Amino acid sequence: MATRLQARRLDGIDHNPWVECTKMASEYDAVNLGQGFPDFPPPDFALQAFQLALSSDFMLNQYTKAFGYPPLTKILASFFGKLLGQEIDPLENVLVTVGAYGALFTAFQALVDEGDEVIIIEPFFDCYEPMTLMAGGHPVFVTLKPSPTQDGELDSASNWQLDPTELASKFTSRTKALILNTPNNPVGKVFSKAELELVANLCQQHDVICITDEVYQWLVYDGYQHTSIASLPGMWERTLTIGSAGKSFSATGWKVGWVLGPDSLVKHLRTVHQNSIYHCPTQGQAAVAQSFQHEQLHFGQPSSYFVQFPQAMQRCRDHMIRSLQSVGLKPVIPQGSYFFIADISDFKKKMPDLPGDEDEPYDRRFVKWMIKNKGLAAIPASIFYSRPHQKHFDHYIRFCFVKDESTLQAMDEKLQKWKEELRP
């Protein structure tokens, strides 16, 4: 056809490195430590809730209310209202979406106009930039900068900091929104209350909306605490808080997410929602509602999944960190999330000329080499950066440690073989 088929908003965002890495991992039968999903089942109470949703009320096979199954919006309002210190109205302040991904896309489409600037803290979950561009917005990046560490000491995500002066300089009269991700993917940083107050003050000073992606809020380690920026004074009115049942209950395939916020913002998301997907699958929403009711009864107790799960994942994290260190990788210890990044600077010095395109970031070439030669798959960290900054952070790769014991054992076997190859 002579006419242009592709919409201009897709220009430059059609290539996805994830597809390449996943395909290679499958071709070489590599242990997949790259993609962010658990390879173990959700908790029994969540599975039972889904089974009940399938077999109990036949009307759960039909449409429910477009903006959320009422029992789910009600429990989300009750559950998170206590955490945020807000009276949340299930009809006005809650929207159920197709995963947190759907919440993000709906927010960008509803609020970002042609020419609006959106501040993105990098490294960032890689959909933030294309979603900004597809809405007609202009992404503006501010970078977390790692502090120097002592020789032999592992870096920590807590050392990756915002520069207050640099952050303040990114706000202009055209700034519409700032995207916050805490705990952060891929670094695993949990933003402190002081850092959140810095962001909050700037958003209020410049009348900017905050879209906060908090899908990993229950996965926080080593005694760190997650704080929602919407709970800070003056922030509820300008914040959209996004959550995920997939990440909360280890059921990423259910694709149930939500966004909480003031009606003055959420009503615009409802307009996008009703004119795009209109409605999310009812049975998954019913199962998530029951799962939250279970957690509300057990909240803060040893029997709570939100207490047990991070304890188990911290053990997986520590196992993977120790194992990767044995071959010279240098993990950056995460405070939260599914992920950590590992420094591959020593490999970059020892074998700088790995196969690949001349302008291809080193971490992408290293990941391909590791998949082919060591049977381990990770994700190059440079894909979480804006293009001008990728070359400055191409000495990190991302691992997902939310994996079953059998996966960790398979990883150990690959690493033991690698370690033996390193012996002189």
DRENDO-1510 file (C-alpha; in Angstrom, 1 decimal, always signed):
<recs>
REC; n; res; u; v; w
REC; 1; MET; +0.0; +0.0; +0.0 .
REC; 2; ALA; +1.2; +3.5; -0.8 .
REC; 3; THR; -0.4; +5.2; +2.2 .
REC; 4; ARG; +1.4; +5.2; +5.5 .
REC; 5; LEU; -0.1; +2.5; +7.8 .
REC; 6; GLN; +1.7; +3.1; +11.0 .
REC; 7; ALA; +0.4; +5.9; +13.2 .
REC; 8; ARG; +3.1; +8.5; +13.9 .
REC; 9; ARG; +2.7; +8.0; +17.7 .
REC; 10; LEU; +4.3; +4.5; +17.2 .
REC; 11; ASP; +7.5; +5.9; +15.6 .
REC; 12; GLY; +10.6; +4.9; +17.5 .
REC; 13; ILE; +8.9; +2.7; +20.0 .
REC; 14; ASP; +8.2; -0.4; +17.9 .
REC; 15; HIS; +11.4; -2.3; +18.8 .
REC; 16; ASN; +11.3; -4.1; +22.1 .
REC; 17; PRO; +14.6; -5.7; +23.5 .
REC; 18; TRP; +12.5; -7.9; +25.9 .
REC; 19; VAL; +11.2; -9.9; +22.9 .
REC; 20; GLU; +14.8; -10.6; +21.8 .
REC; 21; CYS; +16.1; -11.6; +25.2 .
REC; 22; THR; +13.1; -13.8; +25.9 .
REC; 23; LYS; +13.3; -15.5; +22.5 .
REC; 24; MET; +17.0; -16.2; +23.0 .
REC; 25; ALA; +16.5; -17.6; +26.5 .
REC; 26; SER; +14.0; -20.1; +25.0 .
REC; 27; GLU; +16.3; -21.0; +22.1 .
REC; 28; TYR; +19.3; -21.7; +24.3 .
REC; 29; ASP; +17.2; -23.3; +27.1 .
REC; 30; ALA; +18.6; -20.8; +29.6 .
REC; 31; VAL; +17.5; -20.4; +33.2 .
REC; 32; ASN; +15.2; -17.3; +32.9 .
REC; 33; LEU; +16.2; -14.9; +35.6 .
REC; 34; GLY; +15.2; -11.9; +33.5 .
REC; 35; GLN; +11.4; -11.6; +33.3 .
REC; 36; GLY; +9.5; -10.4; +36.3 .
REC; 37; PHE; +7.1; -13.1; +37.3 .
REC; 38; PRO; +7.0; -15.8; +40.0 .
REC; 39; ASP; +7.3; -19.3; +38.7 .
REC; 40; PHE; +5.4; -20.7; +41.7 .
REC; 41; PRO; +1.7; -20.6; +42.5 .
REC; 42; PRO; -0.3; -17.9; +44.3 .
REC; 43; PRO; -1.2; -18.5; +47.9 .
REC; 44; ASP; -3.9; -21.1; +48.6 .
REC; 45; PHE; -6.5; -18.6; +49.7 .
REC; 46; ALA; -6.2; -16.7; +46.4 .
REC; 47; LEU; -6.4; -19.9; +44.3 .
REC; 48; GLN; -9.5; -20.9; +46.3 .
REC; 49; ALA; -11.0; -17.5; +45.8 .
REC; 50; PHE; -10.6; -17.8; +42.0 .
REC; 51; GLN; -12.0; -21.4; +42.0 .
REC; 52; LEU; -15.0; -20.1; +44.0 .
REC; 53; ALA; -15.5; -17.2; +41.5 .
REC; 54; LEU; -15.6; -19.8; +38.7 .
REC; 55; SER; -18.0; -22.2; +40.4 .
REC; 56; SER; -20.3; -20.2; +42.7 .
REC; 57; ASP; -22.4; -17.3; +41.3 .
REC; 58; PHE; -23.1; -17.9; +37.6 .
REC; 59; MET; -23.6; -14.1; +37.1 .
REC; 60; LEU; -19.9; -13.7; +37.6 .
REC; 61; ASN; -19.6; -14.9; +34.0 .
REC; 62; GLN; -21.3; -11.7; +33.0 .
REC; 63; TYR; -20.5; -8.0; +32.9 .
REC; 64; THR; -20.2; -6.2; +36.2 .
REC; 65; LYS; -20.0; -2.4; +36.8 .
REC; 66; ALA; -17.7; -0.9; +34.2 .
REC; 67; PHE; -15.4; +0.9; +36.7 .
REC; 68; GLY; -15.0; -2.1; +39.0 .
REC; 69; TYR; -16.8; -5.1; +40.6 .
REC; 70; PRO; -18.5; -3.5; +43.6 .
REC; 71; PRO; -17.1; -5.9; +46.3 .
REC; 72; LEU; -13.6; -5.2; +44.9 .
REC; 73; THR; -13.9; -1.4; +44.8 .
REC; 74; LYS; -15.4; -1.5; +48.3 .
REC; 75; ILE; -12.5; -3.5; +49.8 .
REC; 76; LEU; -9.9; -1.5; +48.0 .
REC; 77; ALA; -11.4; +1.7; +49.4 .
REC; 78; SER; -11.5; +0.3; +52.9 .
REC; 79; PHE; -8.1; -1.4; +52.8 .
REC; 80; PHE; -6.1; +1.5; +51.3 .
REC; 81; GLY; -8.1; +4.2; +53.0 .
REC; 82; LYS; -6.6; +3.2; +56.3 .
REC; 83; LEU; -3.1; +3.1; +54.8 .
REC; 84; LEU; -3.4; +6.5; +53.1 .
REC; 85; GLY; -5.4; +8.2; +55.9 .
REC; 86; GLN; -8.2; +9.0; +53.6 .
REC; 87; GLU; -11.9; +8.4; +53.3 .
REC; 88; ILE; -12.0; +6.7; +50.0 .
REC; 89; ASP; -15.3; +6.5; +48.1 .
REC; 90; PRO; -15.5; +3.2; +46.1 .
REC; 91; LEU; -17.5; +4.8; +43.3 .
REC; 92; GLU; -15.5; +8.1; +42.9 .
REC; 93; ASN; -11.9; +7.3; +44.1 .
REC; 94; VAL; -11.3; +3.8; +42.7 .
REC; 95; LEU; -11.0; +2.5; +39.1 .
REC; 96; VAL; -10.2; -1.2; +38.4 .
REC; 97; THR; -8.0; -1.7; +35.3 .
REC; 98; VAL; -6.5; -4.4; +33.2 .
REC; 99; GLY; -3.4; -4.7; +35.5 .
REC; 100; ALA; -1.3; -1.8; +36.7 .
REC; 101; TYR; -0.1; -1.5; +33.0 .
REC; 102; GLY; -3.7; -0.6; +32.1 .
REC; 103; ALA; -3.9; +1.9; +35.0 .
REC; 104; LEU; -0.7; +3.6; +33.7 .
REC; 105; PHE; -1.9; +3.7; +30.1 .
REC; 106; THR; -5.3; +5.1; +31.1 .
REC; 107; ALA; -3.7; +7.8; +33.3 .
REC; 108; PHE; -1.3; +9.0; +30.5 .
REC; 109; GLN; -4.1; +9.1; +28.0 .
REC; 110; ALA; -6.5; +10.9; +30.3 .
REC; 111; LEU; -4.1; +13.6; +31.6 .
REC; 112; VAL; -1.2; +14.2; +29.2 .
REC; 113; ASP; -1.8; +16.5; +26.3 .
REC; 114; GLU; +0.2; +17.4; +23.2 .
REC; 115; GLY; +3.4; +19.2; +24.4 .
REC; 116; ASP; +3.0; +18.5; +28.1 .
REC; 117; GLU; +6.2; +17.6; +29.9 .
REC; 118; VAL; +6.3; +14.5; +32.1 .
REC; 119; ILE; +9.2; +14.0; +34.6 .
REC; 120; ILE; +10.5; +10.4; +34.6 .
REC; 121; ILE; +13.0; +9.3; +37.3 .
REC; 122; GLU; +15.5; +6.9; +35.7 .
REC; 123; PRO; +16.1; +4.0; +35.6 .
REC; 124; PHE; +12.4; +3.6; +35.0 .
REC; 125; PHE; +10.0; +0.9; +34.1 .
REC; 126; ASP; +10.3; +0.9; +30.4 .
REC; 127; CYS; +6.7; +1.6; +29.5 .
REC; 128; TYR; +6.7; +5.1; +31.0 .
REC; 129; GLU; +8.5; +6.7; +28.1 .
REC; 130; PRO; +6.5; +5.2; +25.2 .
REC; 131; MET; +3.2; +5.9; +27.1 .
REC; 132; THR; +4.2; +9.5; +27.5 .
REC; 133; LEU; +5.1; +9.7; +23.8 .
REC; 134; MET; +1.9; +8.0; +22.6 .
REC; 135; ALA; -0.1; +10.6; +24.6 .
REC; 136; GLY; +1.7; +13.4; +22.8 .
REC; 137; GLY; +3.8; +14.3; +25.8 .
REC; 138; HIS; +7.5; +15.1; +26.1 .
REC; 139; PRO; +9.5; +13.0; +28.6 .
REC; 140; VAL; +12.0; +14.8; +30.8 .
REC; 141; PHE; +14.5; +12.6; +32.7 .
REC; 142; VAL; +16.1; +12.9; +36.0 .
REC; 143; THR; +18.6; +10.3; +37.0 .
REC; 144; LEU; +19.2; +8.4; +40.3 .
REC; 145; LYS; +22.9; +8.6; +40.9 .
REC; 146; PRO; +24.8; +5.9; +42.8 .
REC; 147; SER; +27.1; +7.0; +45.6 .
REC; 148; PRO; +30.7; +5.6; +45.6 .
REC; 149; THR; +31.2; +2.4; +47.7 .
REC; 150; GLN; +34.3; +1.1; +49.6 .
REC; 151; ASP; +36.4; -1.4; +47.8 .
REC; 152; GLY; +35.0; -4.9; +48.2 .
REC; 153; GLU; +31.7; -3.6; +49.5 .
REC; 154; LEU; +28.5; -4.4; +47.6 .
REC; 155; ASP; +26.4; -1.4; +46.5 .
REC; 156; SER; +22.9; -0.8; +47.9 .
REC; 157; ALA; +19.8; +0.6; +46.2 .
REC; 158; SER; +19.7; +3.1; +49.1 .
REC; 159; ASN; +22.9; +4.7; +47.8 .
REC; 160; TRP; +21.1; +5.6; +44.5 .
REC; 161; GLN; +19.8; +9.2; +45.2 .
REC; 162; LEU; +18.1; +12.0; +43.5 .
REC; 163; ASP; +20.0; +15.3; +43.2 .
REC; 164; PRO; +17.5; +17.9; +44.7 .
REC; 165; THR; +18.9; +20.7; +42.6 .
REC; 166; GLU; +18.7; +18.7; +39.4 .
REC; 167; LEU; +15.2; +17.5; +40.2 .
REC; 168; ALA; +14.0; +21.0; +40.9 .
REC; 169; SER; +15.5; +22.2; +37.6 .
REC; 170; LYS; +13.3; +19.8; +35.6 .
REC; 171; PHE; +10.1; +21.5; +36.6 .
REC; 172; THR; +8.9; +24.1; +34.1 .
REC; 173; SER; +5.6; +25.8; +33.3 .
REC; 174; ARG; +4.9; +22.9; +30.8 .
REC; 175; THR; +5.3; +20.2; +33.5 .
REC; 176; LYS; +2.1; +18.3; +33.8 .
REC; 177; ALA; +3.1; +15.2; +35.7 .
REC; 178; LEU; +5.9; +13.3; +37.5 .
REC; 179; ILE; +6.1; +9.5; +37.5 .
REC; 180; LEU; +7.2; +7.9; +40.7 .
REC; 181; ASN; +8.0; +4.2; +41.1 .
REC; 182; THR; +8.6; +3.0; +44.7 .
REC; 183; PRO; +9.8; +0.3; +45.3 .
REC; 184; ASN; +11.7; +0.9; +42.0 .
REC; 185; ASN; +12.0; -1.4; +39.1 .
REC; 186; PRO; +14.9; -2.2; +38.2 .
REC; 187; VAL; +17.1; -1.0; +41.1 .
REC; 188; GLY; +14.9; -2.0; +44.0 .
REC; 189; LYS; +15.1; +1.4; +45.7 .
REC; 190; VAL; +12.5; +2.3; +48.3 .
REC; 191; PHE; +12.2; +6.1; +48.4 .
REC; 192; SER; +12.5; +7.4; +51.9 .
REC; 193; LYS; +10.0; +9.8; +53.5 .
REC; 194; ALA; +12.5; +12.7; +53.1 .
REC; 195; GLU; +12.8; +11.9; +49.4 .
REC; 196; LEU; +9.1; +11.7; +49.0 .
REC; 197; GLU; +8.7; +15.0; +50.8 .
REC; 198; LEU; +11.1; +16.6; +48.3 .
REC; 199; VAL; +9.1; +15.3; +45.4 .
REC; 200; ALA; +5.8; +16.3; +47.1 .
REC; 201; ASN; +6.9; +19.9; +47.8 .
REC; 202; LEU; +8.0; +20.4; +44.2 .
REC; 203; CYS; +4.8; +18.9; +42.8 .
REC; 204; GLN; +2.8; +21.3; +45.0 .
REC; 205; GLN; +4.9; +24.3; +44.2 .
REC; 206; HIS; +4.6; +23.8; +40.5 .
REC; 207; ASP; +1.0; +22.4; +40.5 .
REC; 208; VAL; +2.0; +19.1; +39.0 .
REC; 209; ILE; +0.2; +15.7; +39.2 .
REC; 210; CYS; +2.1; +12.7; +40.7 .
REC; 211; ILE; +1.4; +9.3; +39.2 .
REC; 212; THR; +2.9; +6.8; +41.6 .
REC; 213; ASP; +3.5; +3.2; +40.6 .
REC; 214; GLU; +3.5; +1.2; +43.9 .
REC; 215; VAL; +2.9; -2.4; +42.6 .
REC; 216; TYR; +5.8; -3.7; +44.8 .
REC; 217; GLN; +4.7; -2.0; +48.0 .
REC; 218; TRP; +4.4; -5.3; +50.0 .
REC; 219; LEU; +7.9; -6.5; +48.8 .
REC; 220; VAL; +10.2; -4.5; +51.1 .
REC; 221; TYR; +13.2; -6.0; +52.8 .
REC; 222; ASP; +15.7; -5.5; +55.7 .
REC; 223; GLY; +13.3; -3.5; +57.8 .
REC; 224; TYR; +12.8; -0.7; +55.3 .
REC; 225; GLN; +9.3; +0.8; +55.2 .
REC; 226; HIS; +7.2; +1.7; +52.1 .
REC; 227; THR; +5.5; +5.1; +52.3 .
REC; 228; SER; +2.8; +6.2; +49.8 .
REC; 229; ILE; +3.3; +9.7; +48.6 .
REC; 230; ALA; -0.5; +10.2; +48.6 .
REC; 231; SER; -0.4; +9.9; +52.4 .
REC; 232; LEU; +1.7; +13.1; +52.7 .
REC; 233; PRO; +0.0; +16.4; +53.5 .
REC; 234; GLY; -1.5; +18.1; +50.4 .
REC; 235; MET; -0.7; +15.1; +48.1 .
REC; 236; TRP; -3.9; +13.1; +47.9 .
REC; 237; GLU; -5.5; +15.8; +45.8 .
REC; 238; ARG; -2.9; +15.6; +43.1 .
REC; 239; THR; -1.8; +11.9; +43.2 .
REC; 240; LEU; -2.9; +8.8; +41.4 .
REC; 241; THR; -1.8; +5.7; +43.3 .
REC; 242; ILE; -1.5; +2.5; +41.1 .
REC; 243; GLY; -1.5; -1.0; +42.5 .
REC; 244; SER; -1.5; -4.6; +41.2 .
REC; 245; ALA; -3.1; -7.8; +42.3 .
REC; 246; GLY; -0.7; -9.7; +40.2 .
REC; 247; LYS; +2.3; -8.4; +42.2 .
REC; 248; SER; +0.4; -8.5; +45.5 .
REC; 249; PHE; -0.8; -12.1; +45.3 .
REC; 250; SER; +1.8; -13.6; +42.9 .
REC; 251; ALA; -0.7; -13.9; +40.1 .
REC; 252; THR; +0.6; -11.7; +37.3 .
REC; 253; GLY; -1.6; -13.5; +34.7 .
REC; 254; TRP; -4.8; -12.4; +36.4 .
REC; 255; LYS; -4.1; -8.8; +35.1 .
REC; 256; VAL; -6.2; -7.0; +37.8 .
REC; 257; GLY; -4.9; -3.5; +38.7 .
REC; 258; TRP; -6.3; -0.4; +40.1 .
REC; 259; VAL; -5.8; +3.3; +40.5 .
REC; 260; LEU; -6.8; +5.4; +43.6 .
REC; 261; GLY; -7.2; +9.1; +43.7 .
REC; 262; PRO; -9.4; +12.2; +43.9 .
REC; 263; ASP; -12.5; +12.3; +41.8 .
REC; 264; SER; -11.2; +15.4; +40.0 .
REC; 265; LEU; -8.5; +13.2; +38.5 .
REC; 266; VAL; -10.1; +9.7; +38.4 .
REC; 267; LYS; -13.1; +10.9; +36.5 .
REC; 268; HIS; -10.9; +11.6; +33.5 .
REC; 269; LEU; -9.5; +8.1; +33.7 .
REC; 270; ARG; -13.0; +6.8; +33.7 .
REC; 271; THR; -13.7; +8.5; +30.5 .
REC; 272; VAL; -10.7; +6.8; +28.8 .
REC; 273; HIS; -11.6; +3.5; +30.4 .
REC; 274; GLN; -15.3; +3.5; +29.2 .
REC; 275; ASN; -14.2; +4.4; +25.7 .
REC; 276; SER; -11.5; +1.8; +25.4 .
REC; 277; ILE; -11.7; -1.5; +27.3 .
REC; 278; TYR; -14.9; -0.5; +29.2 .
REC; 279; HIS; -14.8; -3.4; +31.6 .
REC; 280; CYS; -12.3; -5.9; +33.2 .
REC; 281; PRO; -13.0; -9.6; +33.6 .
REC; 282; THR; -15.5; -10.1; +36.5 .
REC; 283; GLN; -14.2; -13.4; +38.0 .
REC; 284; GLY; -10.7; -12.2; +38.4 .
REC; 285; GLN; -12.0; -9.1; +40.2 .
REC; 286; ALA; -14.1; -11.3; +42.5 .
REC; 287; ALA; -11.1; -13.5; +43.4 .
REC; 288; VAL; -9.0; -10.4; +44.2 .
REC; 289; ALA; -11.8; -9.0; +46.4 .
REC; 290; GLN; -11.9; -12.2; +48.4 .
REC; 291; SER; -8.1; -12.2; +48.6 .
REC; 292; PHE; -8.0; -8.7; +50.1 .
REC; 293; GLN; -10.7; -9.6; +52.5 .
REC; 294; HIS; -8.5; -12.4; +53.7 .
REC; 295; GLU; -5.6; -10.0; +54.1 .
REC; 296; GLN; -7.6; -7.5; +55.9 .
REC; 297; LEU; -8.5; -10.1; +58.5 .
REC; 298; HIS; -4.8; -11.0; +58.9 .
REC; 299; PHE; -3.1; -7.6; +58.3 .
REC; 300; GLY; +0.1; -7.1; +60.2 .
REC; 301; GLN; +0.0; -10.6; +61.7 .
REC; 302; PRO; +2.5; -13.4; +61.1 .
REC; 303; SER; -0.3; -15.2; +59.2 .
REC; 304; SER; -0.6; -12.4; +56.7 .
REC; 305; TYR; +0.7; -13.1; +53.1 .
REC; 306; PHE; +1.9; -9.5; +53.0 .
REC; 307; VAL; +4.2; -10.4; +55.9 .
REC; 308; GLN; +5.2; -13.9; +54.9 .
REC; 309; PHE; +5.8; -13.3; +51.2 .
REC; 310; PRO; +8.6; -10.6; +51.6 .
REC; 311; GLN; +10.3; -12.8; +54.2 .
REC; 312; ALA; +10.5; -15.7; +51.8 .
REC; 313; MET; +11.6; -13.4; +48.9 .
REC; 314; GLN; +14.3; -11.9; +51.0 .
REC; 315; ARG; +15.8; -15.4; +51.4 .
REC; 316; CYS; +15.6; -15.9; +47.6 .
REC; 317; ARG; +17.2; -12.5; +47.1 .
REC; 318; ASP; +20.1; -13.3; +49.5 .
REC; 319; HIS; +20.6; -16.7; +47.8 .
REC; 320; MET; +20.8; -15.2; +44.4 .
REC; 321; ILE; +23.2; -12.4; +45.5 .
REC; 322; ARG; +25.6; -14.9; +47.1 .
REC; 323; SER; +25.5; -17.2; +44.0 .
REC; 324; LEU; +26.1; -14.4; +41.5 .
REC; 325; GLN; +29.0; -13.1; +43.5 .
REC; 326; SER; +30.8; -16.4; +43.0 .
REC; 327; VAL; +31.5; -15.6; +39.3 .
REC; 328; GLY; +32.4; -12.0; +39.8 .
REC; 329; LEU; +29.1; -10.3; +39.3 .
REC; 330; LYS; +28.4; -7.5; +41.8 .
REC; 331; PRO; +24.8; -7.2; +42.8 .
REC; 332; VAL; +23.3; -3.9; +44.1 .
REC; 333; ILE; +21.3; -5.0; +47.1 .
REC; 334; PRO; +17.7; -4.0; +46.7 .
REC; 335; GLN; +15.5; -2.6; +49.4 .
REC; 336; GLY; +12.3; -3.9; +47.7 .
REC; 337; SER; +10.6; -5.2; +44.5 .
REC; 338; TYR; +11.2; -8.4; +42.5 .
REC; 339; PHE; +14.6; -7.2; +41.1 .
REC; 340; PHE; +18.2; -6.1; +41.6 .
REC; 341; ILE; +20.8; -5.0; +39.1 .
REC; 342; ALA; +24.4; -6.4; +39.1 .
REC; 343; ASP; +27.5; -4.5; +38.1 .
REC; 344; ILE; +29.4; -6.1; +35.2 .
REC; 345; SER; +32.2; -3.5; +35.0 .
REC; 346; ASP; +34.9; -6.1; +35.6 .
REC; 347; PHE; +33.7; -8.1; +32.6 .
REC; 348; LYS; +33.6; -5.0; +30.5 .
REC; 349; LYS; +37.3; -4.4; +31.3 .
REC; 350; LYS; +38.3; -8.0; +30.7 .
REC; 351; MET; +36.3; -8.7; +27.5 .
REC; 352; PRO; +35.2; -5.4; +26.0 .
REC; 353; ASP; +34.8; -6.7; +22.4 .
REC; 354; LEU; +31.8; -9.0; +22.7 .
REC; 355; PRO; +29.9; -9.7; +19.5 .
REC; 356; GLY; +27.2; -7.3; +18.6 .
REC; 357; ASP; +26.5; -4.1; +16.7 .
REC; 358; GLU; +29.1; -1.3; +17.1 .
REC; 359; ASP; +26.6; +1.1; +18.7 .
REC; 360; GLU; +24.9; -1.6; +20.8 .
REC; 361; PRO; +25.2; -1.0; +24.6 .
REC; 362; TYR; +27.6; -3.3; +26.3 .
REC; 363; ASP; +25.1; -4.8; +28.7 .
REC; 364; ARG; +22.9; -6.0; +25.8 .
REC; 365; ARG; +25.9; -7.8; +24.2 .
REC; 366; PHE; +26.8; -9.2; +27.6 .
REC; 367; VAL; +23.3; -10.6; +28.2 .
REC; 368; LYS; +23.3; -12.3; +24.8 .
REC; 369; TRP; +26.8; -13.7; +25.5 .
REC; 370; MET; +25.6; -15.0; +28.9 .
REC; 371; ILE; +22.5; -16.6; +27.5 .
REC; 372; LYS; +24.5; -18.4; +24.7 .
REC; 373; ASN; +27.6; -19.4; +26.7 .
REC; 374; LYS; +26.5; -19.7; +30.3 .
REC; 375; GLY; +22.8; -20.6; +30.1 .
REC; 376; LEU; +21.6; -17.8; +32.2 .
REC; 377; ALA; +19.2; -15.0; +31.1 .
REC; 378; ALA; +19.0; -11.5; +32.5 .
REC; 379; ILE; +17.8; -8.2; +31.2 .
REC; 380; PRO; +20.2; -5.4; +30.1 .
REC; 381; ALA; +19.7; -2.4; +32.5 .
REC; 382; SER; +20.3; +0.2; +29.8 .
REC; 383; ILE; +16.8; -0.4; +28.4 .
REC; 384; PHE; +15.5; +1.3; +31.6 .
REC; 385; TYR; +17.3; +4.5; +30.6 .
REC; 386; SER; +16.6; +7.3; +28.1 .
REC; 387; ARG; +18.7; +6.9; +25.0 .
REC; 388; PRO; +21.3; +9.7; +25.8 .
REC; 389; HIS; +22.0; +8.1; +29.2 .
REC; 390; GLN; +22.2; +4.4; +28.2 .
REC; 391; LYS; +25.9; +4.5; +27.5 .
REC; 392; HIS; +26.6; +5.7; +31.1 .
REC; 393; PHE; +24.7; +2.7; +32.6 .
REC; 394; ASP; +25.6; -0.1; +30.2 .
REC; 395; HIS; +27.6; -1.9; +32.9 .
REC; 396; TYR; +24.5; -3.2; +34.8 .
REC; 397; ILE; +22.2; -6.1; +34.1 .
REC; 398; ARG; +18.9; -6.9; +35.9 .
REC; 399; PHE; +17.9; -10.1; +37.6 .
REC; 400; CYS; +14.5; -11.3; +39.0 .
REC; 401; PHE; +14.9; -13.2; +42.2 .
REC; 402; VAL; +11.2; -14.0; +42.8 .
REC; 403; LYS; +11.7; -17.6; +41.7 .
REC; 404; ASP; +11.0; -21.1; +42.8 .
REC; 405; GLU; +13.6; -23.1; +44.7 .
REC; 406; SER; +14.0; -25.4; +41.6 .
REC; 407; THR; +14.9; -22.4; +39.5 .
REC; 408; LEU; +17.5; -21.2; +42.0 .
REC; 409; GLN; +19.0; -24.7; +42.0 .
REC; 410; ALA; +19.2; -24.7; +38.2 .
REC; 411; MET; +20.9; -21.3; +38.4 .
REC; 412; ASP; +23.4; -22.6; +41.0 .
REC; 413; GLU; +24.3; -25.5; +38.7 .
REC; 414; LYS; +25.0; -23.1; +35.8 .
REC; 415; LEU; +27.0; -20.8; +38.1 .
REC; 416; GLN; +29.0; -23.7; +39.5 .
REC; 417; LYS; +30.0; -24.7; +36.0 .
REC; 418; TRP; +30.9; -21.1; +35.2 .
REC; 419; LYS; +33.0; -20.9; +38.3 .
REC; 420; GLU; +34.9; -24.0; +37.4 .
REC; 421; GLU; +35.7; -22.4; +34.0 .
REC; 422; LEU; +37.2; -19.4; +35.7 .
REC; 423; ARG; +39.7; -21.5; +37.6 .
REC; 424; PRO; +43.3; -21.1; +36.3 .
</recs>
